Amino acid sequence: MKPTSIIASLALAGVLSACGPGEAPEQQPSSVEDVGSATAALDCAALNAPVYMRVRPATGSSLLTTNPTEATNAGTTYGFTDDRGTPFKASKNAGTGLSPVYRLYSPGKSEHIVTIDATERTNLIASGYTTDEGVGFYASKTADACLIPVYRFNNTSLQKHRHAVTQAERDGLTAAGWTSEGIKFYAAPTTAQPVDTKFTFVVIPDTQQETVYAPTRLTHRMQWIADNKTAQDIRFVMHTGDLMDWDTADHIHYQRASDSFQVLDNAQIPYAIALGNHDTAAVCQGGSACPGNVNANLRNTTTFNAYFPLSRFKALGGVFETGKCDNAYHTFSAGGLNWLVVNLELWARTDSVNWAKTVLAQFPKHNVIFITHSHLNGSGGIEQGNGGYGNNSPQYVFNNLISQYANVRFVFSGHVGNAAYRTDTGVHGNTIYQMLNTYHDGTTNPTRLVEIDTAANTISTRVYAPLTNTERADGTKAYSNVNWVR
């Protein structure tokens, strides 16, 4: 059907359609837990179709379409007279690494909406978006160096949604009373964007004592991160384990940790968590070993996963075990480069190590960051044991996994000691930067900030305590001549 006849045929229904000739059939996105097959590289060149945005001032409704005729007719015929240009580019056809972005229409709300989430699409149809306009365009579910995030905002008073790309657009919507729903998909910029080569990621040490004795310190840290998201250009947050001290009948430690991380959820800051032994069923009240098989208890993370379900990990790419975040990988783009964060279980099983190998094999062009609870000891050596009730030692994990891949750049851990730093050379000649941060600070909330400069090829890190506005003497380290994966 030609674009002009689409407009005519759908005018009686009060809807518009972006479907164009030769459009590919709809495809269901793959499960986040499916890492059995290799993930092909994103076809950035396929995202070459400008997406037109038109707004109807009378209602606040907006329209996204790759069809210029539809965009023009929307303004002349249907009142979408506010021309917002082409904020991003997508693909008109299915392509490698791309997923369909569905477009729906609600007659009751007189609103078009788009979603890349097949489950959300089903829920929207059930909630009144009964006119299914098919695939509007194709975009990516995950970040990539060639892409920009597309945010969606909601205005409950108008019962409308709006999309934005730039910080100015997002700030303007927020000031006008719209609420951000976070990043909904990734698309290509309309024009070449200058690459910001500097950014920061955060590594949080063991917080078990905070959760027990001073949960406000944990929340204060998270709020500082959220408040400084823009000023520090914070792109990702990692926790190296032992959020909790032990479990209780009312799971109060888990509830406190969950409430604190809700601050990051609200700020739309992605994060990953490496589970410590105190985050499992292995540790009981007072820190003693729980009865039963201690190794089996170590792998019992039912309570943790109830409070931190997979849906909370916004950059999640896949997991080792269905429904469990114990071993998972996450991706993001920053500094013009791609990044892969792997959280690996404590004293890992051989099967989880082998799973991680399959993940790294899929992402040879990503700079890899490992987080795991036990890796370095307080003296800066790699731990040789498994704690007496784990499986493989950190040295085994390093020898068989971490050192074997040319794109591994970082390992962060906790569990023992305070701070330690170590570099090793992988089998492919790459330098692996390893940092221990544990602290168990009884008065403040130490937070490691790692600033990356991909142009200067540098790493600078410091440990800052927001509560007392102090810097730790053992928290500063700088590296130059870093060889990033590009």
N, C-alpha and C positions, 0 to 999 in steps of 0.2 A: 504494500500500500504506500502511495506517495505521501510525503509530508503534508501537502496541502489538503489531501482528502482525509488524512487523520484528523486535522483540525475540524473539518466540516462534520465528520461522522461522530465526533465526540462532543461537539458543542451542545447537543441536546442533553447529554449526561452531565454537563458542567465540568468536564475534565479535559485535559490535554494529554497528548502522548508524545514521548520522545523516541519511540521505536522507529527506526529507520530501515530502509531496504537493505537486505543482506545481513540482517542482525543475527548473530550466532544464538543457538538455543541456550536456555538457562542451564547453569551448572551449580550443583550443590557444593558448598565449601567442604574441604576435608576436615576431619576431627583434629582437634589440637593435640590429641593423645597419639595420633598416628605418626610415628617416626620410623616405621619399618621400611618405607621407601625413601629414596633420596629426594630432597627438595631442590628443584631446579632453580637456577638463578632467575631473578626477575628480568623481564623483557622491558627495560625502561623506554626503549625506542617506540614501543607500541602505544605508549601514552602520549599520543600526538593530536588528539581531538580537543579543541577548546570547549570548555563547559560554560555555557551562558547562564548567568543568573539574572532573573527578573523578579521584581517585588511589586506586589499589588498594594499601593498605599492605603486603599480603603479598608483593607482587612489585615494587612501585615503578612499575608501569605506570600510565599516565595516559590519560584520555579527554577529547577536546574535541568538543562537540556543540552545535548550536543548538536541539536538540529537548529541551524540559524533561522530557517523559515518559521519553525515553531516559536522561537524566541521573539521574532518580529511580530507574528500574528498574536502572540500572547499580549503584547503591548497595545496593538491597534484594536483588537477585538475583545479582549477579556480584562482589560484594566491593569495589566502588569506593566505599568508605564515607567517604573523606576528601574532604569537600566544600570545594573551593577557590574557590567562588563563580563570578562571571562577570568574569574579568580584562580582557576586551575585547569589542567588538562587531564583527560582520561582516555580510555580506549573505547572505540565503538564495537570492538570484537574481542572475543576471548583470547587470552594470551598466556604465556608462561608466567606463573607467579601472580596472575590476576584473578580476581573474583567478581562475580556479578554484583552490581549495585542495583537493587530493585526499586522501582518507583510505584507508589500506591497513592490512591486518592480517597479522601473521606468526604462523602456528600454532606454529612451532618456538620462537619467542621469547615467545609470548603477549603480543604488543605491538601496539597501534594506533600509527600514525604519520601525520602530515600533511605535505604538501609542496605548495608553489605552483609548483615547478620540474618541468616535464613530463619533462625528461631524467632528473632524480633519481627521479621516479616510475617510469620504465622500469627504471632501475638497481635500485631497491628491489624491484620485482617479481621481477627476475632473481635477487636475493640472498635471496629467501625470503619476502618480503611478498606472498604469492601470492593473498590474498583482497582483491580490489579493491572497496572500498566506495563508489566513485564520488566525487562532489564533496561534501565536507563542508560547505563554505561558500565565499563569495567574499571576497577581500581585495585589497590593492594590492601590486604588486611594488616600487613606488617611494614615497619619502617625500612627505608633503604636510603642510601646516600643521595640518590637521584630524585627522591620524593620529598614532599612537604605534607605535614599533617592537616587534615580537614576536620575542624571542630563543628559540633552541632550544639545549638542553643535552643532552649525551650522558654516560651512565654505563656505561663498558665492563664493569665488574664485574657490574652488574645486567642489562646488555644492554637498556637502556631509554633513552628520550628524554623530555624534559620541556620545557615552554614557560614563559617568564616575561616579565613586562612591567616591573615596577618594579625600581629599583636594589636595594631590600631583598630582593626575591625572587631576583634574580640573585646577590647576595652570599651569600644563604643556600644556594643550590645549589652555588656554588663552594666554600663552606666544608665542604659535605657530600661533596665529591669529584666533583662533576659538572663537565664541561668544556664551555665555551661553544662553540657552532658559529656564533655570530654572529646577525645579524638575518636572519630567514627570510621575513618578510613584514610588511606594515604594516596595522593595523586601527584602528578608532575606540576611544577611551577609553570605559569604561562610564559614568563620571561626568565632569563638567566638570573639566578639569585646569588648574591655574594656569599661565599662560604664563611661562616664564623668558625675560625679554627680553634677557638678556646672554649672549653666547657668543663664542668665539674661533676664528678659523681661522689657519692657519700658512702662510707662504710661505717656501720654502727657496731660497736663491740658488744660483748656479753652484757646483757641488761637485767640478769636474773635478780640481782639485789634491788635494783630500782623497782621491778615489778612487785617485790615483796614489801619493801620498806618505804619506797618513795615513788609511787607511780606518776606523780605529777612531774617528776624530773624526766621521765620517759616521754610524756606528752609534751612537755616544754621543748624537748629536743625536736620532736616531730613538727611542732608549730614553728620553731625557728627555721627548720628546713623549708616548710611551706612558705613562710614569710619572705625567705631569701631565695626562692626559686628563680626569680628573674635576676636579681642583683648578682647572685653567684653563678647563674646559668646552670642550675642543677638539673641534670637529665635523668639520673637514675640513682636509686638508693639500694644498698645491700646490707644485710645483717648476717653476721658470721655465727649466729647460734647462741643458745641459752637465753632466749627471751624470758622464759619462765625459770623458777627455781624448782618447783615440784607441782604436782597436781593435787587438787583437793576435791571434796565432794561437790562443791559448788563451782569448780573450775575458775575461781576468782582470778588466779594469775593469768590464765588464758584470756579472760574477759578484759582485764586491764590492758594486756598487750594488744588485743584486738581493737579496743577503743582508741589506743594511741595511734595505731596504724590507720585508723579511720581518717585521721588528719591528712595523711598522704593520699588516701583515696579521694577525699574531697578536693584536694589540690591537684588531682590528676597527675601525680608523680609516680611513675612505675617503680616497682621494687621487686627484689628477690630475697629469699630467706634460706640460709643453710641451717638445718635443724641441728641443735646440740643435744647431748645426752639428757639434759634437764628438760628438753622439750618432748620427751618420749615417756613411755610407761616404765622405763628402766629406773627412774629416780622417784623415791617416795618421800613422804613428809620428813623434813629435817635434812634431806640430802642423802639419806641412806638408800641402799639398793632395795628395790621392790622384790617381794617374794616371787619365786618361779624361775623360769629359764631367762637369765639376764639378757642373753643375745636376742631371744625372741621378743623380750620386752623392749629392747632397743629399737626394734623394727615396728613396734606397735605405736603408731602415731595417729590413732583414730581421733583423739581429742584435738590435737593440733590441726588436723585437716578439717575438722568440724568448724573451728574458729577461723581458719584461713583456707577457705575453699579455692579451687582453681580460678573462679570468677574474679577474685581479688587481684590476680596477677595480670596486669593490663598488657604487658609485653610478652606474655607467655607464648612460646612456640610449640612446646611438647613436653611430655612427662614419660618417665620410665614405667610407672605403674598407674593403671587407670584410676583417676580420681584422687591421686596423691601427689602432693607437691614436694615430697622428700628428695626426689631427683628430678630436676626440671631444667629446661633451657629457655632463655629469653633473648630477644633481639631488639636493638635500637640503633639509630643512626645519630651521630653527633660529630662535630669537627670535620665534616665532609667524609667521614669513614663509617664503616659498618662495625657493629659490636655484638658479640655473643657472650652472654653471662650464663654460666652453668653452675647451679647449686647442686653439690654432690653430698650424699649422706655421709655421716660420721663413720670412720673406719669401714670404708665401703665394701660391699659384697662384690665378688668378681663379676657377677651378672650386671650390676649397675655400672661398673667400670667399662665393661664391654658395650653397654648401651651408650655411654658417653662417647666412646670411640666412633660409633655410628653417627652421632650428632656432629662431632667435629669434622668428620669426613664430608658432611653435607655443606659445611660453611667454610671452605678454604680461604675465602676473601674477607672473613670477619676477624677482627682482633678479639681474642678470647680472654675472658676473665673468669677464673674459677673462684668460687667461694665454698669453703667447707669448714666445719667446726674445728678440726684438729689437723694441723699441717706442720707449722713451725713450733719448736719449743722455746722456752724463755731465753735460751742462749743463742737462738737463731739457727739451730740445726733442724733438720727435717726429722720429725718423730719416727722412731723405729718400731714402736709397738702398737697394739690395737686396743690399749686400755684394759686388756684382760677379758673383755666381753664383746669386743667388736669382731670384725672379720679381717680385712687386710689392713696393713699399716699404711700411714701416709707415705712412707718411702716406697712401698709397693705401688701405690697410686701414682706417685711421681715417676717412677721408672717405667711403668707400663702404660701410662696415659699422658700425663702432663708434659713430660719431656719429649714425647714422640711426635708432636705436631708443630709445624713451623710457625703457626699463627697464634700460639699461646703467648700472652704477654704478662698476665697477672695471676697471682694466687693470694687470696686474703683468708686469714684464719683467726681463731681465738682460742678458748679453752684453758690455756695456761699462761703464766708469765704476765708481762705487761705489754711491752712493745719490742719488736725485733725486726730486722731487715736482712734480706738475703737475695742475691742474684745467682742464678745458675744458667748455664748454656744448654739449650736443648740439643737434640741429636742433629737438628738441621741448622745449627749455628745461631738460633734466635736466643736473645736474652730474656729470661723469665724473672720478673720482679715480684718478690714474695714479701708480704708484710704481715706481721702478727700484731693484733690489737685486742687486748683483753681487759685490762685495767681493774675491773671490779671496784670502781671509784665509789666511795661512800658518801661523798659530799656534792658532787656535781655530775655532769652528763657529757663525758668526752665523746667527740664526734670527728671521725677522720674525713677530711676533705681532700680529694685528689683532683688536681687541676691538670688537664691535658691540653697541650698546645701542639696540634698536628702540623702546623707550619714550621714552628721552631724545633719540633721533634724533642719536646721536653715533657717531663713529669715533675710536678712539685706537689708535695703532700704535707699537711700539718694536722694536728689534732687540737681542735678547738672545743671549749666547753661553753655552750651558750648561756647556761644558768649563771655562771660566775664571770662570764666574759674573759676567760683566761685561756692561755695556750700552754700545752704540755711541752716541757723541754725535750722529751723523748719522742715527740710526734712529728718532727720536721725532717724532711729528706727531699733531695732533688736529684734528678737524673737527666742527662743530656744525651744527644746523639741516639735517640730512640728510633728504632727502625720499625715504623708502623706498616701494617698490611694495607695496601692501597688498591 
